[in-house]
Amino acid sequence: MTGGMESGSSGVTVIGILGGIGSGKSLVAEILLQMGAEVFSADEVGHRALDDPLIMEQLVARWGDGILATDGHPDRQAIAAQVFQGPDADSELAFLEQLTHPRIGRELEVFIQQVQQRHDLHLAVIDAALLLEAGWDTACDELLFVEVDGETRWKRCQKRGWSREQWEAREASQRSLDDKRGRASLVVDNNSDESALRFHLHEIFGDKGRLDS
């Protein structure tokens, strides 16, 4: 898919989720799924793309067998080290994205076409860390920014086993928080717990009638 994909004119509102690393974007998507939305996860498609033999072959040719786990599948942590750390991280990330983004874009285009044909659906969600960078925001009717302070996001990333350097490196590879917040038409606070987040999302989407109660 190219950046020219346009949002649909059907009864489905397509929401793209924005936020910093550790803000809980995937949790927001999961809650909206439970509320009745259809969700497209770019991360899940990206994982499947890494298992494509043709893509795996190119990854190994560039980075060696060290990026493979003992079961022969790509080791995501080893790949992350290649694309987020070291002096050539930017070029290595660009290499990875030119392999995986076309597949994600194609599957996203199919997703948008399918949800636009659904007369029983009010909301579709795109959960993609690089939504703006890849131009996938052009498929959205509105953008939702997940507001979380930096220290809270860092503590959440610590629970993933990340170092502060890893967190900051991933954050630096994306658009600034100011840019994301400025592009968003909706904001949800996720500085508290899941029940509070769920309440805020029901306030935003339930009250506007985008989802069936």
Secondary structure, 3 states (H helix, E strand, C coil): CCCCCCCCCCCCEEEEEEECCCCCHHHHHHHHHHCCCEEEEHHHHHHHHHCCHHHHHHHHHHHCHHHECCCCCECHHHHHHHHHCCCCHHHHHHHHHHHHHHHHHHHHHHHHHHHHCCCCCCEEEEECCCCCCCCHHHHCCEEEEEECCHHHHHHHHHCCCCCHHHHHHHHHCCCCHHHHHHHCCEEEECCCCHHHHHHHHHHHHHCCCCCCC
